[in-house]
């Protein structure tokens, strides 16, 4: 068990180190400060279709949770 935890920790550290390495060369705070508001919105915003899908899935999740509560309430009364 300790060996598994050790291997998992070392693996995570190596992956994180290689993921982060070089990010400072991609862009810096100065580069971001020089961007226009329009360019920042282009970089940071999501596609409208992604937002619509997220809204749809959030609504579906809420309905499923509500239905689960109703179902459990009905099943509790049946017993």
GUDO-548403 format. One record per atom (N, C-alpha, C, O): residue number from 0; residue in three letters; chain; atom name; x, y, z. Coordinates in pm, whole numbers, plus 50000, padded with zeros to 5 digits. Layout:
BEGIN
SITE     k     r   c    a       X       Y       Z
SITE   NUM   ALA   A   CA       X       Y       Z
...
***
This chain:
BEGIN
SITE     k     r   c    a       X       Y       Z
SITE     0   UNK   A    N   50082   49880   50000
SITE     0   UNK   A   CA   50000   50000   50000
SITE     0   UNK   A    C   50086   50126   50000
SITE     0   UNK   A    O   50058   50222   49927
SITE     1   UNK   A    N   50192   50127   50081
SITE     1   UNK   A   CA   50281   50243   50086
SITE     1   UNK   A    C   50355   50259   49953
SITE     1   UNK   A    O   50379   50371   49908
SITE     2   UNK   A    N   50390   50149   49892
SITE     2   UNK   A   CA   50459   50155   49762
SITE     2   UNK   A    C   50367   50215   49657
SITE     2   UNK   A    O   50412   50298   49577
SITE     3   UNK   A    N   50241   50176   49655
SITE     3   UNK   A   CA   50145   50233   49559
SITE     3   UNK   A    C   50131   50383   49579
SITE     3   UNK   A    O   50130   50459   49482
SITE     4   UNK   A    N   50121   50425   49704
SITE     4   UNK   A   CA   50109   50568   49733
SITE     4   UNK   A    C   50234   50643   49689
SITE     4   UNK   A    O   50225   50752   49633
SITE     5   UNK   A    N   50351   50585   49715
SITE     5   UNK   A   CA   50476   50649   49675
SITE     5   UNK   A    C   50484   50664   49524
SITE     5   UNK   A    O   50518   50771   49473
SITE     6   UNK   A    N   50452   50557   49452
SITE     6   UNK   A   CA   50458   50560   49305
SITE     6   UNK   A    C   50357   50662   49251
SITE     6   UNK   A    O   50388   50737   49158
SITE     7   UNK   A    N   50239   50666   49309
SITE     7   UNK   A   CA   50137   50763   49265
SITE     7   UNK   A    C   50184   50906   49289
SITE     7   UNK   A    O   50165   50992   49203
SITE     8   UNK   A    N   50244   50932   49404
SITE     8   UNK   A   CA   50293   51067   49436
SITE     8   UNK   A    C   50406   51109   49343
SITE     8   UNK   A    O   50407   51222   49293
SITE     9   UNK   A    N   50501   51020   49321
SITE     9   UNK   A   CA   50613   51053   49232
SITE     9   UNK   A    C   50563   51076   49090
SITE     9   UNK   A    O   50606   51170   49023
SITE    10   UNK   A    N   50472   50992   49045
SITE    10   UNK   A   CA   50416   51007   48910
SITE    10   UNK   A    C   50346   51143   48897
SITE    10   UNK   A    O   50366   51213   48798
SITE    11   UNK   A    N   50266   51179   48995
SITE    11   UNK   A   CA   50194   51307   48991
SITE    11   UNK   A    C   50292   51424   48988
SITE    11   UNK   A    O   50272   51520   48913
SITE    12   UNK   A    N   50398   51416   49068
SITE    12   UNK   A   CA   50497   51524   49071
SITE    12   UNK   A    C   50568   51538   48937
SITE    12   UNK   A    O   50590   51650   48891
SITE    13   UNK   A    N   50604   51428   48875
SITE    13   UNK   A   CA   50673   51433   48746
SITE    13   UNK   A    C   50582   51492   48640
SITE    13   UNK   A    O   50624   51576   48561
SITE    14   UNK   A    N   50457   51447   48637
SITE    14   UNK   A   CA   50362   51499   48539
SITE    14   UNK   A    C   50339   51648   48559
SITE    14   UNK   A    O   50340   51725   48463
SITE    15   UNK   A    N   50320   51690   48683
SITE    15   UNK   A   CA   50299   51832   48711
SITE    15   UNK   A    C   50421   51914   48671
SITE    15   UNK   A    O   50407   52021   48613
SITE    16   UNK   A    N   50539   51865   48702
SITE    16   UNK   A   CA   50662   51938   48668
SITE    16   UNK   A    C   50674   51957   48518
SITE    16   UNK   A    O   50708   52065   48471
SITE    17   UNK   A    N   50647   51852   48441
SITE    17   UNK   A   CA   50660   51862   48296
SITE    17   UNK   A    C   50546   51942   48232
SITE    17   UNK   A    O   50563   52002   48126
SITE    18   UNK   A    N   50432   51942   48297
SITE    18   UNK   A   CA   50319   52020   48246
SITE    18   UNK   A    C   50346   52169   48263
SITE    18   UNK   A    O   50316   52249   48174
SITE    19   UNK   A    N   50401   52206   48377
SITE    19   UNK   A   CA   50422   52348   48410
SITE    19   UNK   A    C   50548   52402   48343
SITE    19   UNK   A    O   50557   52522   48315
SITE    20   UNK   A    N   50645   52316   48318
SITE    20   UNK   A   CA   50772   52361   48261
SITE    20   UNK   A    C   50748   52431   48127
SITE    20   UNK   A    O   50683   52376   48038
SITE    21   UNK   A    N   50801   52549   48114
SITE    21   UNK   A   CA   50794   52622   47988
SITE    21   UNK   A    C   50673   52712   47974
SITE    21   UNK   A    O   50664   52787   47877
SITE    22   UNK   A    N   50581   52708   48070
SITE    22   UNK   A   CA   50463   52795   48059
SITE    22   UNK   A    C   50501   52942   48060
SITE    22   UNK   A    O   50435   53024   47997
SITE    23   UNK   A    N   50607   52976   48132
SITE    23   UNK   A   CA   50649   53116   48137
SITE    23   UNK   A    C   50697   53165   48001
SITE    23   UNK   A    O   50698   53285   47975
SITE    24   UNK   A    N   50738   53073   47914
SITE    24   UNK   A   CA   50783   53113   47781
SITE    24   UNK   A    C   50666   53133   47684
SITE    24   UNK   A    O   50680   53202   47583
SITE    25   UNK   A    N   50551   53074   47716
SITE    25   UNK   A   CA   50433   53087   47629
SITE    25   UNK   A    C   50376   53228   47640
SITE    25   UNK   A    O   50353   53293   47539
SITE    26   UNK   A    N   50354   53273   47761
SITE    26   UNK   A   CA   50308   53410   47780
SITE    26   UNK   A    C   50347   53456   47920
SITE    26   UNK   A    O   50366   53376   48011
SITE    27   UNK   A    N   50357   53585   47933
SITE    27   UNK   A   CA   50390   53641   48063
SITE    27   UNK   A    C   50282   53741   48103
SITE    27   UNK   A    O   50193   53772   48024
SITE    28   UNK   A    N   50291   53789   48225
SITE    28   UNK   A   CA   50195   53889   48270
SITE    28   UNK   A    C   50202   54014   48183
SITE    28   UNK   A    O   50100   54079   48158
SITE    29   UNK   A    N   50320   54047   48138
SITE    29   UNK   A   CA   50335   54166   48053
SITE    29   UNK   A    C   50262   54147   47921
SITE    29   UNK   A    O   50198   54240   47871
SITE    30   UNK   A    N   50270   54026   47864
SITE    30   UNK   A   CA   50197   53999   47740
SITE    30   UNK   A    C   50048   54017   47760
SITE    30   UNK   A    O   49980   54076   47676
SITE    31   UNK   A    N   49996   53967   47869
SITE    31   UNK   A   CA   49853   53977   47898
SITE    31   UNK   A    C   49813   54123   47920
SITE    31   UNK   A    O   49707   54166   47874
SITE    32   UNK   A    N   49896   54198   47988
SITE    32   UNK   A   CA   49865   54340   48011
SITE    32   UNK   A    C   49856   54417   47881
SITE    32   UNK   A    O   49784   54517   47873
SITE    33   UNK   A    N   49928   54374   47779
SITE    33   UNK   A   CA   49927   54444   47650
SITE    33   UNK   A    C   49808   54406   47562
SITE    33   UNK   A    O   49785   54470   47460
SITE    34   UNK   A    N   49734   54303   47600
SITE    34   UNK   A   CA   49620   54260   47519
SITE    34   UNK   A    C   49504   54358   47533
SITE    34   UNK   A    O   49483   54418   47638
SITE    35   UNK   A    N   49430   54373   47425
SITE    35   UNK   A   CA   49309   54455   47431
SITE    35   UNK   A    C   49199   54376   47501
SITE    35   UNK   A    O   49209   54254   47514
SITE    36   UNK   A    N   49096   54445   47545
SITE    36   UNK   A   CA   48983   54377   47609
SITE    36   UNK   A    C   48922   54274   47514
SITE    36   UNK   A    O   48881   54166   47556
SITE    37   UNK   A    N   48915   54309   47387
SITE    37   UNK   A   CA   48858   54218   47287
SITE    37   UNK   A    C   48942   54091   47275
SITE    37   UNK   A    O   48888   53980   47269
SITE    38   UNK   A    N   49073   54107   47273
SITE    38   UNK   A   CA   49161   53989   47264
SITE    38   UNK   A    C   49151   53902   47388
SITE    38   UNK   A    O   49154   53779   47378
SITE    39   UNK   A    N   49140   53964   47504
SITE    39   UNK   A   CA   49126   53887   47628
SITE    39   UNK   A    C   48996   53806   47625
SITE    39   UNK   A    O   48994   53690   47665
SITE    40   UNK   A    N   48889   53868   47578
SITE    40   UNK   A   CA   48762   53795   47567
SITE    40   UNK   A    C   48773   53678   47471
SITE    40   UNK   A    O   48716   53571   47496
SITE    41   UNK   A    N   48847   53696   47362
SITE    41   UNK   A   CA   48864   53586   47266
SITE    41   UNK   A    C   48938   53469   47330
SITE    41   UNK   A    O   48904   53353   47307
SITE    42   UNK   A    N   49039   53500   47410
SITE    42   UNK   A   CA   49119   53395   47473
SITE    42   UNK   A    C   49042   53327   47586
SITE    42   UNK   A    O   49047   53205   47601
SITE    43   UNK   A    N   48970   53407   47665
SITE    43   UNK   A   CA   48908   53355   47787
SITE    43   UNK   A    C   48766   53306   47770
SITE    43   UNK   A    O   48715   53235   47857
SITE    44   UNK   A    N   48700   53343   47663
SITE    44   UNK   A   CA   48559   53306   47650
SITE    44   UNK   A    C   48542   53168   47589
SITE    44   UNK   A    O   48635   53111   47531
SITE    45   UNK   A    N   48422   53116   47604
SITE    45   UNK   A   CA   48391   52986   47546
SITE    45   UNK   A    C   48297   53004   47428
SITE    45   UNK   A    O   48235   53109   47412
SITE    46   UNK   A    N   48288   52902   47349
SITE    46   UNK   A   CA   48194   52905   47237
SITE    46   UNK   A    C   48052   52908   47291
SITE    46   UNK   A    O   48024   52850   47396
SITE    47   UNK   A    N   47962   52975   47219
SITE    47   UNK   A   CA   47822   52981   47261
SITE    47   UNK   A    C   47763   52841   47271
SITE    47   UNK   A    O   47682   52814   47360
SITE    48   UNK   A    N   47802   52752   47181
SITE    48   UNK   A   CA   47749   52616   47184
SITE    48   UNK   A    C   47790   52542   47312
SITE    48   UNK   A    O   47714   52461   47364
SITE    49   UNK   A    N   47910   52571   47361
SITE    49   UNK   A   CA   47956   52508   47485
SITE    49   UNK   A    C   47872   52560   47602
SITE    49   UNK   A    O   47833   52482   47689
SITE    50   UNK   A    N   47846   52689   47605
SITE    50   UNK   A   CA   47763   52746   47711
SITE    50   UNK   A    C   47622   52690   47709
SITE    50   UNK   A    O   47565   52661   47814
SITE    51   UNK   A    N   47564   52677   47590
SITE    51   UNK   A   CA   47429   52620   47578
SITE    51   UNK   A    C   47426   52476   47626
SITE    51   UNK   A    O   47334   52435   47697
SITE    52   UNK   A    N   47527   52400   47589
SITE    52   UNK   A   CA   47533   52260   47632
SITE    52   UNK   A    C   47547   52251   47783
SITE    52   UNK   A    O   47481   52169   47847
SITE    53   UNK   A    N   47633   52336   47843
SITE    53   UNK   A   CA   47649   52337   47987
SITE    53   UNK   A    C   47517   52371   48056
SITE    53   UNK   A    O   47479   52307   48154
SITE    54   UNK   A    N   47446   52472   48004
SITE    54   UNK   A   CA   47317   52510   48060
SITE    54   UNK   A    C   47218   52395   48051
SITE    54   UNK   A    O   47146   52367   48147
SITE    55   UNK   A    N   47213   52327   47936
SITE    55   UNK   A   CA   47125   52213   47916
SITE    55   UNK   A    C   47156   52102   48016
SITE    55   UNK   A    O   47066   52046   48079
SITE    56   UNK   A    N   47285   52070   48030
SITE    56   UNK   A   CA   47325   51962   48120
SITE    56   UNK   A    C   47302   51998   48266
SITE    56   UNK   A    O   47265   51912   48346
SITE    57   UNK   A    N   47322   52125   48302
SITE    57   UNK   A   CA   47295   52170   48438
SITE    57   UNK   A    C   47147   52157   48469
SITE    57   UNK   A    O   47109   52113   48578
SITE    58   UNK   A    N   47062   52195   48373
SITE    58   UNK   A   CA   46917   52183   48390
SITE    58   UNK   A    C   46877   52036   48404
SITE    58   UNK   A    O   46796   52001   48489
SITE    59   UNK   A    N   46935   51951   48320
SITE    59   UNK   A   CA   46904   51808   48326
SITE    59   UNK   A    C   46947   51750   48461
SITE    59   UNK   A    O   46876   51670   48521
SITE    60   UNK   A    N   47065   51790   48508
SITE    60   UNK   A   CA   47115   51742   48636
SITE    60   UNK   A    C   47019   51781   48749
SITE    60   UNK   A    O   46989   51700   48836
SITE    61   UNK   A    N   46971   51905   48745
SITE    61   UNK   A   CA   46878   51952   48848
SITE    61   UNK   A    C   46749   51871   48843
SITE    61   UNK   A    O   46695   51833   48947
SITE    62   UNK   A    N   46698   51844   48723
SITE    62   UNK   A   CA   46574   51766   48709
SITE    62   UNK   A    C   46594   51623   48759
SITE    62   UNK   A    O   46505   51567   48824
SITE    63   UNK   A    N   46708   51565   48729
SITE    63   UNK   A   CA   46735   51428   48776
SITE    63   UNK   A    C   46744   51423   48928
SITE    63   UNK   A    O   46694   51330   48990
SITE    64   UNK   A    N   46809   51522   48986
SITE    64   UNK   A   CA   46819   51525   49133
SITE    64   UNK   A    C   46681   51542   49196
SITE    64   UNK   A    O   46649   51478   49296
SITE    65   UNK   A    N   46600   51628   49136
SITE    65   UNK   A   CA   46465   51648   49185
SITE    65   UNK   A    C   46384   51518   49173
SITE    65   UNK   A    O   46314   51479   49266
SITE    66   UNK   A    N   46395   51453   49057
SITE    66   UNK   A   CA   46325   51327   49036
SITE    66   UNK   A    C   46370   51220   49133
SITE    66   UNK   A    O   46289   51139   49178
SITE    67   UNK   A    N   46496   51218   49164
SITE    67   UNK   A   CA   46550   51121   49260
SITE    67   UNK   A    C   46485   51143   49397
SITE    67   UNK   A    O   46449   51047   49464
SITE    68   UNK   A    N   46472   51269   49436
SITE    68   UNK   A   CA   46409   51299   49565
SITE    68   UNK   A    C   46263   51257   49567
SITE    68   UNK   A    O   46215   51201   49666
SITE    69   UNK   A    N   46193   51283   49459
SITE    69   UNK   A   CA   46051   51243   49449
SITE    69   UNK   A    C   46040   51091   49456
SITE    69   UNK   A    O   45957   51039   49529
SITE    70   UNK   A    N   46124   51021   49380
SITE    70   UNK   A   CA   46122   50875   49377
SITE    70   UNK   A    C   46149   50818   49516
SITE    70   UNK   A    O   46079   50727   49560
SITE    71   UNK   A    N   46249   50871   49584
SITE    71   UNK   A   CA   46280   50822   49718
SITE    71   UNK   A    C   46165   50849   49815
SITE    71   UNK   A    O   46136   50768   49903
SITE    72   UNK   A    N   46100   50963   49797
SITE    72   UNK   A   CA   45985   50993   49882
SITE    72   UNK   A    C   45872   50896   49861
SITE    72   UNK   A    O   45809   50852   49957
SITE    73   UNK   A    N   45845   50862   49736
SITE    73   UNK   A   CA   45739   50768   49704
SITE    73   UNK   A    C   45775   50629   49756
SITE    73   UNK   A    O   45691   50561   49814
SITE    74   UNK   A    N   45899   50586   49734
SITE    74   UNK   A   CA   45940   50454   49778
SITE    74   UNK   A    C   45938   50443   49930
SITE    74   UNK   A    O   45912   50335   49984
SITE    75   UNK   A    N   45964   50552   49999
SITE    75   UNK   A   CA   45959   50550   50144
SITE    75   UNK   A    C   45818   50530   50196
SITE    75   UNK   A    O   45798   50470   50302
SITE    76   UNK   A    N   45720   50582   50123
SITE    76   UNK   A   CA   45580   50567   50164
SITE    76   UNK   A    C   45526   50428   50131
SITE    76   UNK   A    O   45433   50381   50197
SITE    77   UNK   A    N   45584   50362   50031
SITE    77   UNK   A   CA   45536   50231   49990
SITE    77   UNK   A    C   45568   50124   50094
SITE    77   UNK   A    O   45489   50032   50115
SITE    78   UNK   A    N   45681   50137   50158
SITE    78   UNK   A   CA   45723   50036   50256
SITE    78   UNK   A    C   45631   50031   50368
SITE    78   UNK   A    O   45650   49952   50460
***
